[in-house]
Amino acid sequence: MSKAIKISLKKAPESYDLGASKFFGTPTVPLAWDGDFYEDEIFFCQIRLSDIAELDKENRLPHTGYLYIFLETEDGNYHLKPDVRYYDSKPELAINDFNAAVDGFENFTEAYLMEFSEADGDEICTKLFGSPSDWNYADKPPKLLMQYDPLDNDTGFLEFLDGFIYFFFGEDEKKLENITLWEEYT
């Protein structure tokens, strides 16, 4: 069984490293990305990949730079579309109040810092890799990049969802392209 990397969250203090791995809050991005987002796009999370390097024993992600997940919210809380990006260096730009202007998501401006630990692949939690929890289909699931469990933390994001949000790798997981989002209701 493959291992997973568990993601535990804690509310960020008033002053913290903006480049930290986190959900919500102020994304730190490359200057070239300034103005490169849709009006209905929200910042979901950023992962400083050096934070998970020791736990990513299968080398599924790069161990330098940042992985970002933004979500297009054209249909509100339903049918979210992932915009997953990788940047191989240190970001230079902090975008304050990124989510504040998006209807229904204006409350997701406070950061929740990530703490990482090793987990079994089938553990029910917010995690990177492993197996999707509650996969009740005959087909083998695609390779899991991230599983988000809204009931596993206090962010309030999609708290109405009694289930999980899965982010699945595309065909070539090393390219970090064609990441798909799947909402699973239990």
N, CA and C atoms as an extended XYZ file, in Angstrom:
558
Properties=species:S:1:pos:R:3:atomname:S:1:resname:S:1:resid:I:1 pbc="F F F"
N         0.848       -1.181        0.000 N   MET     1
C         0.000        0.000        0.000 CA  MET     1
C         0.891        1.241        0.000 C   MET     1
N         0.516        2.197       -0.835 N   SER     2
C         1.311        3.424       -0.878 CA  SER     2
C         1.025        4.282        0.346 C   SER     2
N         1.975        5.083        0.680 N   LYS     3
C         1.840        5.992        1.819 CA  LYS     3
C         1.195        7.290        1.369 C   LYS     3
N         0.681        8.004        2.335 N   ALA     4
C         0.104        9.321        2.096 CA  ALA     4
C         0.827       10.320        2.986 C   ALA     4
N         0.610       11.581        2.706 N   ILE     5
C         1.116       12.655        3.549 CA  ILE     5
C        -0.094       13.369        4.121 C   ILE     5
N        -0.288       13.215        5.422 N   LYS     6
C        -1.426       13.841        6.091 CA  LYS     6
C        -1.188       15.343        6.207 C   LYS     6
N        -2.257       16.106        5.998 N   ILE     7
C        -2.198       17.559        6.138 CA  ILE     7
C        -3.091       17.965        7.300 C   ILE     7
N        -2.482       18.468        8.354 N   SER     8
C        -3.227       19.013        9.493 CA  SER     8
C        -3.180       20.529        9.383 C   SER     8
N        -4.245       21.185        9.819 N   LEU     9
C        -4.330       22.640        9.697 CA  LEU     9
C        -4.415       23.305       11.051 C   LEU     9
N        -3.828       24.496       11.116 N   LYS    10
C        -4.015       25.344       12.289 CA  LYS    10
C        -4.118       26.780       11.793 C   LYS    10
N        -4.990       27.534       12.430 N   LYS    11
C        -5.193       28.921       12.028 CA  LYS    11
C        -3.884       29.684       12.193 C   LYS    11
N        -3.536       30.451       11.174 N   ALA    12
C        -2.277       31.200       11.201 CA  ALA    12
C        -2.357       32.339       12.205 C   ALA    12
N        -1.251       32.614       12.892 N   PRO    13
C        -1.225       33.785       13.775 CA  PRO    13
C        -1.282       35.062       12.930 C   PRO    13
N        -1.419       36.190       13.587 N   GLU    14
C        -1.520       37.464       12.871 CA  GLU    14
C        -0.304       37.715       11.974 C   GLU    14
N         0.869       37.350       12.453 N   SER    15
C         2.097       37.516       11.679 CA  SER    15
C         2.698       36.131       11.426 C   SER    15
N         2.922       35.804       10.151 N   TYR    16
C         3.492       34.498        9.804 CA  TYR    16
C         4.224       34.632        8.466 C   TYR    16
N         4.983       33.625        8.104 N   ASP    17
C         5.708       33.587        6.838 CA  ASP    17
C         4.696       33.414        5.707 C   ASP    17
N         4.507       34.437        4.875 N   LEU    18
C         3.521       34.371        3.795 CA  LEU    18
C         3.840       33.280        2.778 C   LEU    18
N         5.087       32.833        2.719 N   GLY    19
C         5.473       31.763        1.810 CA  GLY    19
C         5.230       30.373        2.362 C   GLY    19
N         4.630       30.276        3.536 N   ALA    20
C         4.377       28.980        4.169 CA  ALA    20
C         3.337       28.178        3.391 C   ALA    20
N         3.344       26.867        3.600 N   SER    21
C         2.298       26.002        3.062 CA  SER    21
C         1.010       26.313        3.802 C   SER    21
N        -0.077       26.532        3.049 N   LYS    22
C        -1.316       26.977        3.704 CA  LYS    22
C        -2.519       26.806        2.794 C   LYS    22
N        -3.672       26.796        3.434 N   PHE    23
C        -4.950       26.939        2.748 CA  PHE    23
C        -5.405       28.380        2.958 C   PHE    23
N        -5.930       28.991        1.907 N   PHE    24
C        -6.505       30.338        1.943 CA  PHE    24
C        -5.464       31.376        2.376 C   PHE    24
N        -5.928       32.551        2.759 N   GLY    25
C        -5.004       33.613        3.133 CA  GLY    25
C        -4.450       34.333        1.915 C   GLY    25
N        -3.214       34.778        2.029 N   THR    26
C        -2.537       35.561        0.993 CA  THR    26
C        -1.616       34.661        0.180 C   THR    26
N        -1.940       34.409       -1.091 N   PRO    27
C        -1.015       33.608       -1.898 CA  PRO    27
C         0.235       34.416       -2.237 C   PRO    27
N         1.361       33.738       -2.276 N   THR    28
C         2.602       34.353       -2.744 CA  THR    28
C         2.932       33.693       -4.073 C   THR    28
N         2.981       34.482       -5.123 N   VAL    29
C         3.098       33.950       -6.480 CA  VAL    29
C         4.216       34.659       -7.245 C   VAL    29
N         4.599       34.112       -8.398 N   PRO    30
C         5.574       34.803       -9.245 CA  PRO    30
C         4.990       36.115       -9.782 C   PRO    30
N         5.834       37.099      -10.001 N   LEU    31
C         5.384       38.379      -10.561 CA  LEU    31
C         4.661       38.191      -11.890 C   LEU    31
N         5.100       37.233      -12.680 N   ALA    32
C         4.505       36.995      -14.000 CA  ALA    32
C         3.033       36.586      -13.918 C   ALA    32
N         2.583       36.118      -12.758 N   TRP    33
C         1.186       35.690      -12.620 CA  TRP    33
C         0.263       36.835      -12.216 C   TRP    33
N         0.799       37.996      -11.927 N   ASP    34
C        -0.031       39.129      -11.516 CA  ASP    34
C        -1.042       39.438      -12.622 C   ASP    34
N        -2.318       39.447      -12.285 N   GLY    35
C        -3.377       39.704      -13.255 CA  GLY    35
C        -3.725       38.507      -14.115 C   GLY    35
N        -3.205       37.333      -13.789 N   ASP    36
C        -3.384       36.127      -14.604 CA  ASP    36
C        -4.466       35.193      -14.046 C   ASP    36
N        -5.449       35.749      -13.351 N   PHE    37
C        -6.490       34.925      -12.737 CA  PHE    37
C        -7.866       35.430      -13.169 C   PHE    37
N        -8.834       34.516      -13.195 N   TYR    38
C       -10.209       34.896      -13.520 CA  TYR    38
C       -10.827       35.654      -12.353 C   TYR    38
N       -11.830       36.465      -12.631 N   GLU    39
C       -12.500       37.234      -11.578 CA  GLU    39
C       -13.184       36.335      -10.555 C   GLU    39
N       -13.605       35.142      -10.984 N   ASP    40
C       -14.313       34.233      -10.086 CA  ASP    40
C       -13.401       33.141       -9.529 C   ASP    40
N       -12.094       33.347       -9.611 N   GLU    41
C       -11.127       32.348       -9.157 CA  GLU    41
C       -10.708       32.651       -7.725 C   GLU    41
N       -10.632       31.594       -6.905 N   ILE    42
C       -10.193       31.770       -5.523 CA  ILE    42
C        -8.883       31.022       -5.294 C   ILE    42
N        -8.166       31.488       -4.288 N   PHE    43
C        -6.945       30.819       -3.848 CA  PHE    43
C        -7.343       29.746       -2.848 C   PHE    43
N        -7.036       28.493       -3.163 N   PHE    44
C        -7.350       27.367       -2.285 CA  PHE    44
C        -6.151       27.022       -1.407 C   PHE    44
N        -4.987       26.769       -2.024 N   CYS    45
C        -3.818       26.434       -1.198 CA  CYS    45
C        -2.516       26.599       -1.964 C   CYS    45
N        -1.446       26.690       -1.191 N   GLN    46
C        -0.092       26.648       -1.747 CA  GLN    46
C         0.720       25.712       -0.868 C   GLN    46
N         1.573       24.932       -1.515 N   ILE    47
C         2.443       24.004       -0.790 CA  ILE    47
C         3.885       24.317       -1.162 C   ILE    47
N         4.662       24.683       -0.155 N   ARG    48
C         6.106       24.861       -0.346 CA  ARG    48
C         6.672       23.444       -0.377 C   ARG    48
N         7.094       23.010       -1.534 N   LEU    49
C         7.421       21.600       -1.739 CA  LEU    49
C         8.596       21.109       -0.911 C   LEU    49
N         9.461       21.990       -0.470 N   SER    50
C        10.543       21.557        0.423 CA  SER    50
C         9.972       21.081        1.763 C   SER    50
N         8.755       21.530        2.113 N   ASP    51
C         8.114       21.104        3.364 CA  ASP    51
C         7.735       19.627        3.356 C   ASP    51
N         7.526       19.060        2.169 N   ILE    52
C         7.097       17.655        2.094 CA  ILE    52
C         8.177       16.737        1.525 C   ILE    52
N         9.336       17.281        1.195 N   ALA    53
C        10.382       16.515        0.507 CA  ALA    53
C        10.736       15.217        1.232 C   ALA    53
N        10.924       15.265        2.540 N   GLU    54
C        11.312       14.062        3.287 CA  GLU    54
C        10.192       13.032        3.347 C   GLU    54
N         8.948       13.469        3.269 N   LEU    55
C         7.805       12.555        3.341 CA  LEU    55
C         7.421       11.981        1.981 C   LEU    55
N         7.827       12.630        0.908 N   ASP    56
C         7.511       12.184       -0.450 CA  ASP    56
C         8.588       11.211       -0.917 C   ASP    56
N         8.559       10.020       -0.349 N   LYS    57
C         9.599        9.022       -0.616 CA  LYS    57
C         9.526        8.459       -2.034 C   LYS    57
N         8.364        8.557       -2.663 N   GLU    58
C         8.202        8.059       -4.031 CA  GLU    58
C         8.499        9.145       -5.068 C   GLU    58
N         8.904       10.324       -4.606 N   ASN    59
C         9.238       11.449       -5.493 CA  ASN    59
C         8.130       11.747       -6.500 C   ASN    59
N         6.920       11.834       -5.999 N   ARG    60
C         5.781       12.094       -6.884 CA  ARG    60
C         5.659       13.566       -7.251 C   ARG    60
N         6.223       14.433       -6.424 N   LEU    61
C         6.226       15.865       -6.712 CA  LEU    61
C         7.659       16.375       -6.682 C   LEU    61
N         7.924       17.501       -7.344 N   PRO    62
C         9.245       18.116       -7.199 CA  PRO    62
C         9.478       18.472       -5.726 C   PRO    62
N        10.701       18.609       -5.328 N   HIS    63
C        11.011       18.930       -3.930 CA  HIS    63
C        11.508       20.360       -3.759 C   HIS    63
N        11.375       21.145       -4.806 N   THR    64
C        11.692       22.571       -4.741 CA  THR    64
C        10.532       23.346       -5.352 C   THR    64
N        10.444       24.600       -5.011 N   GLY    65
C         9.400       25.443       -5.570 CA  GLY    65
C         8.077       25.291       -4.840 C   GLY    65
N         7.010       25.680       -5.528 N   TYR    66
C         5.674       25.722       -4.932 CA  TYR    66
C         4.642       25.062       -5.835 C   TYR    66
N         3.681       24.409       -5.215 N   LEU    67
C         2.506       23.883       -5.897 CA  LEU    67
C         1.316       24.709       -5.426 C   LEU    67
N         0.522       25.188       -6.373 N   TYR    68
C        -0.637       26.025       -6.056 CA  TYR    68
C        -1.900       25.370       -6.582 C   TYR    68
N        -2.985       25.524       -5.826 N   ILE    69
C        -4.301       25.150       -6.336 CA  ILE    69
C        -5.209       26.357       -6.175 C   ILE    69
N        -5.698       26.836       -7.309 N   PHE    70
C        -6.728       27.863       -7.357 CA  PHE    70
C        -7.989       27.174       -7.862 C   PHE    70
N        -9.139       27.726       -7.545 N   LEU    71
C       -10.404       27.132       -7.976 CA  LEU    71
C       -11.247       28.165       -8.702 C   LEU    71
N       -11.685       27.814       -9.896 N   GLU    72
C       -12.629       28.654      -10.621 CA  GLU    72
C       -14.016       28.346      -10.065 C   GLU    72
N       -14.767       29.391       -9.728 N   THR    73
C       -16.037       29.224       -9.002 CA  THR    73
C       -17.230       29.764       -9.783 C   THR    73
N       -17.188       29.697      -11.089 N   GLU    74
C       -18.230       30.288      -11.928 CA  GLU    74
C       -19.633       29.867      -11.501 C   GLU    74
N       -19.797       28.637      -11.070 N   ASP    75
C       -21.106       28.127      -10.649 CA  ASP    75
C       -21.284       28.168       -9.137 C   ASP    75
N       -20.572       29.030       -8.440 N   GLY    76
C       -20.683       29.110       -6.987 CA  GLY    76
C       -19.961       27.959       -6.322 C   GLY    76
N       -20.582       27.386       -5.275 N   ASN    77
C       -19.953       26.297       -4.522 CA  ASN    77
C       -19.980       24.968       -5.258 C   ASN    77
N       -20.666       24.920       -6.385 N   TYR    78
C       -20.799       23.662       -7.108 CA  TYR    78
C       -19.976       23.714       -8.385 C   TYR    78
N       -19.494       22.581       -8.805 N   HIS    79
C       -18.744       22.465      -10.051 CA  HIS    79
C       -17.499       23.349      -10.055 C   HIS    79
N       -16.725       23.239       -9.016 N   LEU    80
C       -15.459       23.964       -8.944 CA  LEU    80
C       -14.488       23.369       -9.962 C   LEU    80
N       -13.690       24.215      -10.567 N   LYS    81
C       -12.718       23.754      -11.564 CA  LYS    81
C       -11.315       24.106      -11.082 C   LYS    81
N       -10.425       23.111      -10.998 N   PRO    82
C        -9.083       23.388      -10.478 CA  PRO    82
C        -8.172       24.072      -11.495 C   PRO    82
N        -7.377       24.977      -10.993 N   ASP    83
C        -6.298       25.613      -11.745 CA  ASP    83
C        -5.040       25.325      -10.930 C   ASP    83
N        -4.343       24.250      -11.284 N   VAL    84
C        -3.172       23.794      -10.531 CA  VAL    84
C        -1.920       24.291      -11.247 C   VAL    84
N        -1.042       24.911      -10.482 N   ARG    85
C         0.168       25.504      -11.056 CA  ARG    85
C         1.390       25.117      -10.229 C   ARG    85
N         2.503       25.021      -10.926 N   TYR    86
C         3.786       24.760      -10.276 CA  TYR    86
C         4.734       25.902      -10.629 C   TYR    86
N         5.473       26.359       -9.637 N   TYR    87
C         6.510       27.365       -9.856 CA  TYR    87
C         7.776       26.843       -9.206 C   TYR    87
N         8.866       26.799       -9.963 N   ASP    88
C        10.077       26.126       -9.488 CA  ASP    88
C        11.048       27.016       -8.729 C   ASP    88
N        10.613       28.181       -8.308 N   SER    89
C        11.497       29.082       -7.578 CA  SER    89
C        10.735       29.705       -6.411 C   SER    89
N        11.316       30.746       -5.833 N   LYS    90
C        10.671       31.433       -4.717 CA  LYS    90
C         9.773       32.542       -5.269 C   LYS    90
N         8.513       32.599       -4.844 N   PRO    91
C         7.603       33.626       -5.350 CA  PRO    91
C         7.977       35.015       -4.837 C   PRO    91
N         7.613       36.042       -5.631 N   GLU    92
C         7.997       37.414       -5.302 CA  GLU    92
C         6.819       38.313       -4.951 C   GLU    92
N         5.590       37.875       -5.192 N   LEU    93
C         4.429       38.746       -5.055 CA  LEU    93
C         3.403       38.153       -4.093 C   LEU    93
N         2.975       38.942       -3.121 N   ALA    94
C         1.893       38.540       -2.207 CA  ALA    94
C         0.630       39.286       -2.637 C   ALA    94
N        -0.462       38.540       -2.853 N   ILE    95
C        -1.722       39.152       -3.281 CA  ILE    95
C        -2.690       39.133       -2.101 C   ILE    95
N        -2.831       40.273       -1.439 N   ASN    96
C        -3.719       40.383       -0.276 CA  ASN    96
C        -5.183       40.271       -0.693 C   ASN    96
N        -6.002       39.712        0.190 N   ASP    97
C        -7.454       39.624       -0.005 CA  ASP    97
C        -7.831       39.008       -1.348 C   ASP    97
N        -7.120       37.997       -1.767 N   PHE    98
C        -7.354       37.358       -3.067 CA  PHE    98
C        -8.805       36.902       -3.212 C   PHE    98
N        -9.371       36.301       -2.161 N   ASN    99
C       -10.722       35.737       -2.244 CA  ASN    99
C       -11.824       36.730       -1.891 C   ASN    99
N       -11.474       37.904       -1.392 N   ALA   100
C       -12.453       38.841       -0.830 CA  ALA   100
C       -13.498       39.324       -1.826 C   ALA   100
N       -13.180       39.392       -3.099 N   ALA   101
C       -14.112       39.938       -4.089 CA  ALA   101
C       -14.964       38.875       -4.780 C   ALA   101
N       -14.804       37.605       -4.411 N   VAL   102
C       -15.551       36.533       -5.072 CA  VAL   102
C       -16.781       36.191       -4.237 C   VAL   102
N       -17.964       36.387       -4.826 N   ASP   103
C       -19.224       36.131       -4.119 CA  ASP   103
C       -19.260       34.716       -3.554 C   ASP   103
N       -19.614       34.622       -2.279 N   GLY   104
C       -19.716       33.337       -1.609 CA  GLY   104
C       -18.414       32.853       -0.994 C   GLY   104
N       -17.320       33.514       -1.315 N   PHE   105
C       -16.014       33.066       -0.826 CA  PHE   105
C       -15.246       34.178       -0.116 C   PHE   105
N       -15.898       35.306        0.108 N   GLU   106
C       -15.227       36.461        0.706 CA  GLU   106
C       -14.763       36.210        2.136 C   GLU   106
N       -15.274       35.164        2.776 N   ASN   107
C       -14.865       34.844        4.150 CA  ASN   107
C       -13.586       34.009        4.216 C   ASN   107
N       -13.068       33.589        3.074 N   PHE   108
C       -11.902       32.707        3.071 CA  PHE   108
C       -10.622       33.483        2.777 C   PHE   108
N       -10.383       34.488        3.638 N   THR   109
C        -9.176       35.311        3.507 CA  THR   109
C        -8.172       35.033        4.619 C   THR   109
N        -8.593       34.317        5.648 N   GLU   110
C        -7.678       33.967        6.741 CA  GLU   110
C        -6.917       32.700        6.378 C   GLU   110
N        -5.640       32.680        6.707 N   ALA   111
C        -4.784       31.547        6.367 CA  ALA   111
C        -4.871       30.446        7.418 C   ALA   111
N        -4.762       29.214        6.943 N   TYR   112
C        -4.659       28.026        7.790 CA  TYR   112
C        -3.378       27.314        7.387 C   TYR   112
N        -2.402       27.338        8.278 N   LEU   113
C        -1.097       26.754        7.991 CA  LEU   113
C        -1.175       25.237        7.981 C   LEU   113
N        -0.391       24.633        7.093 N   MET   114
C        -0.356       23.178        6.962 CA  MET   114
C         0.796       22.604        7.771 C   MET   114
N         0.521       21.487        8.405 N   GLU   115
C         1.561       20.671        9.032 CA  GLU   115
C         1.465       19.299        8.390 C   GLU   115
N         2.601       18.712        8.052 N   PHE   116
C         2.630       17.460        7.309 CA  PHE   116
C         3.163       16.322        8.172 C   PHE   116
N         2.590       15.135        7.984 N   SER   117
C         3.074       13.937        8.670 CA  SER   117
C         2.772       12.719        7.802 C   SER   117
N         3.488       11.638        8.061 N   GLU   118
C         3.271       10.408        7.306 CA  GLU   118
C         1.952        9.775        7.724 C   GLU   118
N         1.262        9.181        6.753 N   ALA   119
C        -0.017        8.522        7.032 CA  ALA   119
C        -0.147        7.293        6.142 C   ALA   119
N        -0.995        6.364        6.565 N   ASP   120
C        -1.327        5.238        5.702 CA  ASP   120
C        -2.105        5.759        4.503 C   ASP   120
N        -1.963        5.105        3.378 N   GLY   121
C        -2.601        5.553        2.156 CA  GLY   121
C        -4.111        5.600        2.214 C   GLY   121
N        -4.706        4.767        3.080 N   ASP   122
C        -6.171        4.733        3.157 CA  ASP   122
C        -6.727        5.529        4.341 C   ASP   122
N        -5.886        6.297        5.029 N   GLU   123
C        -6.359        7.090        6.164 CA  GLU   123
C        -7.382        8.121        5.692 C   GLU   123
N        -8.436        8.293        6.477 N   ILE   124
C        -9.485        9.263        6.169 CA  ILE   124
C        -9.078       10.597        6.775 C   ILE   124
N        -8.639       11.512        5.916 N   CYS   125
C        -8.150       12.819        6.359 CA  CYS   125
C        -7.901       13.686        5.131 C   CYS   125
N        -7.491       14.910        5.359 N   THR   126
C        -6.973       15.742        4.280 CA  THR   126
C        -5.539       15.281        4.056 C   THR   126
N        -5.188       14.986        2.793 N   LYS   127
C        -3.887       14.358        2.546 CA  LYS   127
C        -3.432       14.543        1.104 C   LYS   127
N        -2.165       14.307        0.912 N   LEU   128
C        -1.573       14.167       -0.409 CA  LEU   128
C        -1.362       12.683       -0.654 C   LEU   128
N        -1.646       12.235       -1.852 N   PHE   129
C        -1.402       10.861       -2.289 CA  PHE   129
C        -2.291        9.857       -1.550 C   PHE   129
N        -1.908        8.592       -1.619 N   GLY   130
C        -2.702        7.535       -1.002 CA  GLY   130
C        -3.896        7.173       -1.867 C   GLY   130
N        -4.912        6.623       -1.217 N   SER   131
C        -6.140        6.201       -1.894 CA  SER   131
C        -7.278        7.127       -1.512 C   SER   131
N        -8.177        7.422       -2.454 N   PRO   132
C        -9.326        8.248       -2.097 CA  PRO   132
C       -10.237        7.505       -1.120 C   PRO   132
N       -10.654        8.189       -0.072 N   SER   133
C       -11.564        7.590        0.908 CA  SER   133
C       -12.947        7.457        0.288 C   SER   133
N       -13.662        6.421        0.667 N   ASP   134
C       -15.032        6.193        0.189 CA  ASP   134
C       -15.134        6.082       -1.323 C   ASP   134
N       -14.149        5.491       -1.967 N   TRP   135
C       -14.244        5.259       -3.410 CA  TRP   135
C       -15.075        4.000       -3.605 C   TRP   135
N       -16.314        4.159       -4.017 N   ASN   136
C       -17.263        3.045       -4.102 CA  ASN   136
C       -17.599        2.686       -5.539 C   ASN   136
N       -16.624        2.701       -6.397 N   TYR   137
C       -16.867        2.444       -7.802 CA  TYR   137
C       -16.086        1.217       -8.239 C   TYR   137
N       -16.579        0.547       -9.274 N   ALA   138
C       -15.922       -0.657       -9.765 CA  ALA   138
C       -14.567       -0.329      -10.384 C   ALA   138
N       -14.485        0.825      -11.020 N   ASP   139
C       -13.228        1.218      -11.652 CA  ASP   139
C       -12.190        1.596      -10.606 C   ASP   139
N       -10.949        1.307      -10.934 N   LYS   140
C        -9.844        1.727      -10.075 CA  LYS   140
C        -9.775        3.256      -10.115 C   LYS   140
N        -9.566        3.907       -8.974 N   PRO   141
C        -9.521        5.376       -8.987 CA  PRO   141
C        -8.268        5.890       -9.687 C   PRO   141
N        -8.357        7.089      -10.242 N   PRO   142
C        -7.145        7.711      -10.781 CA  PRO   142
C        -6.152        7.970       -9.643 C   PRO   142
N        -4.929        8.317       -9.985 N   LYS   143
C        -3.907        8.591       -8.966 CA  LYS   143
C        -4.243        9.893       -8.243 C   LYS   143
N        -4.255        9.809       -6.920 N   LEU   144
C        -4.659       10.924       -6.073 CA  LEU   144
C        -3.504       11.896       -5.824 C   LEU   144
N        -3.742       13.154       -6.151 N   LEU   145
C        -2.814       14.216       -5.769 CA  LEU   145
C        -3.158       14.686       -4.362 C   LEU   145
N        -4.424       15.090       -4.154 N   MET   146
C        -4.850       15.589       -2.845 CA  MET   146
C        -6.287       15.185       -2.577 C   MET   146
N        -6.545       14.908       -1.317 N   GLN   147
C        -7.910       14.707       -0.827 CA  GLN   147
C        -8.165       15.766        0.230 C   GLN   147
N        -9.252       16.515        0.061 N   TYR   148
C        -9.632       17.536        1.039 CA  TYR   148
C       -10.896       17.059        1.735 C   TYR   148
N       -10.835       17.007        3.059 N   ASP   149
C       -11.972       16.597        3.880 CA  ASP   149
C       -12.490       17.824        4.624 C   ASP   149
N       -13.624       18.400        4.184 N   PRO   150
C       -14.138       19.619        4.819 CA  PRO   150
C       -14.454       19.451        6.305 C   PRO   150
N       -14.742       18.229        6.734 N   LEU   151
C       -15.098       17.992        8.132 CA  LEU   151
C       -13.870       17.715        9.002 C   LEU   151
N       -12.692       17.706        8.380 N   ASP   152
C       -11.443       17.392        9.072 CA  ASP   152
C       -10.768       18.640        9.637 C   ASP   152
N       -11.369       19.805        9.419 N   ASN   153
C       -10.739       21.049        9.856 CA  ASN   153
C       -11.813       22.086       10.156 C   ASN   153
N       -11.399       23.258       10.576 N   ASP   154
C       -12.345       24.312       10.966 CA  ASP   154
C       -12.354       25.493       10.004 C   ASP   154
N       -12.019       25.285        8.740 N   THR   155
C       -11.972       26.407        7.801 CA  THR   155
C       -13.364       26.887        7.398 C   THR   155
N       -14.345       25.990        7.432 N   GLY   156
C       -15.688       26.329        6.975 CA  GLY   156
C       -15.863       26.167        5.476 C   GLY   156
N       -14.807       25.857        4.754 N   PHE   157
C       -14.887       25.724        3.303 CA  PHE   157
C       -15.622       24.444        2.928 C   PHE   157
N       -16.702       24.595        2.187 N   LEU   158
C       -17.551       23.487        1.745 CA  LEU   158
C       -18.004       22.607        2.908 C   LEU   158
N       -18.292       23.235        4.035 N   GLU   159
C       -18.676       22.478        5.228 CA  GLU   159
C       -19.988       21.723        5.046 C   GLU   159
N       -20.771       22.066        4.022 N   PHE   160
C       -22.015       21.354        3.731 CA  PHE   160
C       -21.744       20.014        3.061 C   PHE   160
N       -20.525       19.800        2.587 N   LEU   161
C       -20.175       18.584        1.861 CA  LEU   161
C       -19.824       17.476        2.845 C   LEU   161
N       -20.696       16.492        2.953 N   ASP   162
C       -20.414       15.321        3.785 CA  ASP   162
C       -19.720       14.301        2.892 C   ASP   162
N       -18.457       14.520        2.690 N   GLY   163
C       -17.678       13.684        1.791 CA  GLY   163
C       -16.312       14.307        1.585 C   GLY   163
N       -15.816       14.224        0.367 N   PHE   164
C       -14.450       14.648        0.080 CA  PHE   164
C       -14.370       15.367       -1.256 C   PHE   164
N       -13.326       16.143       -1.401 N   ILE   165
C       -12.950       16.681       -2.702 CA  ILE   165
C       -11.628       16.019       -3.053 C   ILE   165
N       -11.597       15.390       -4.206 N   TYR   166
C       -10.383       14.746       -4.685 CA  TYR   166
C        -9.793       15.569       -5.823 C   TYR   166
N        -8.482       15.686       -5.818 N   PHE   167
C        -7.752       16.241       -6.948 CA  PHE   167
C        -6.931       15.085       -7.505 C   PHE   167
N        -7.234       14.688       -8.731 N   PHE   168
C        -6.553       13.557       -9.350 CA  PHE   168
C        -5.525       14.037      -10.370 C   PHE   168
N        -4.379       13.343      -10.385 N   PHE   169
C        -3.357       13.616      -11.386 CA  PHE   169
C        -3.919       13.365      -12.780 C   PHE   169
N        -3.331       14.042      -13.775 N   GLY   170
C        -3.619       13.740      -15.173 CA  GLY   170
C        -2.837       12.496      -15.573 C   GLY   170
N        -2.772       12.226      -16.867 N   GLU   171
C        -2.081       11.034      -17.360 CA  GLU   171
C        -0.629       10.964      -16.925 C   GLU   171
N         0.074       12.077      -17.026 N   ASP   172
C         1.489       12.126      -16.657 CA  ASP   172
C         1.622       12.985      -15.403 C   ASP   172
N         1.672       12.335      -14.248 N   GLU   173
C         1.668       13.091      -12.992 CA  GLU   173
C         2.890       13.987      -12.829 C   GLU   173
N         3.971       13.707      -13.505 N   LYS   174
C         5.177       14.539      -13.387 CA  LYS   174
C         4.987       15.914      -14.021 C   LYS   174
N         4.055       16.031      -14.970 N   LYS   175
C         3.827       17.314      -15.639 CA  LYS   175
C         2.858       18.204      -14.865 C   LYS   175
N         2.137       17.653      -13.918 N   LEU   176
C         1.149       18.404      -13.138 CA  LEU   176
C         0.165       19.145      -14.043 C   LEU   176
N        -0.262       18.466      -15.101 N   GLU   177
C        -1.235       19.021      -16.032 CA  GLU   177
C        -2.513       18.193      -15.985 C   GLU   177
N        -3.597       18.816      -16.410 N   ASN   178
C        -4.896       18.141      -16.506 CA  ASN   178
C        -5.345       17.535      -15.180 C   ASN   178
N        -5.081       18.246      -14.091 N   ILE   179
C        -5.560       17.820      -12.775 CA  ILE   179
C        -7.081       17.956      -12.774 C   ILE   179
N        -7.767       16.935      -12.301 N   THR   180
C        -9.230       16.982      -12.252 CA  THR   180
C        -9.708       17.025      -10.813 C   THR   180
N       -10.876       17.598      -10.622 N   LEU   181
C       -11.497       17.695       -9.301 CA  LEU   181
C       -12.748       16.829       -9.309 C   LEU   181
N       -12.929       16.071       -8.238 N   TRP   182
C       -14.078       15.180       -8.106 CA  TRP   182
C       -14.643       15.393       -6.717 C   TRP   182
N       -15.932       15.708       -6.626 N   GLU   183
C       -16.595       15.842       -5.332 CA  GLU   183
C       -17.292       14.530       -5.019 C   GLU   183
N       -17.009       13.978       -3.863 N   GLU   184
C       -17.582       12.694       -3.459 CA  GLU   184
C       -18.449       12.897       -2.229 C   GLU   184
N       -19.720       12.568       -2.360 N   TYR   185
C       -20.654       12.679       -1.241 CA  TYR   185
C       -20.845       11.306       -0.622 C   TYR   185
N       -20.791       11.236        0.711 N   THR   186
C       -20.974        9.948        1.382 CA  THR   186
C       -22.374        9.820        1.927 C   THR   186
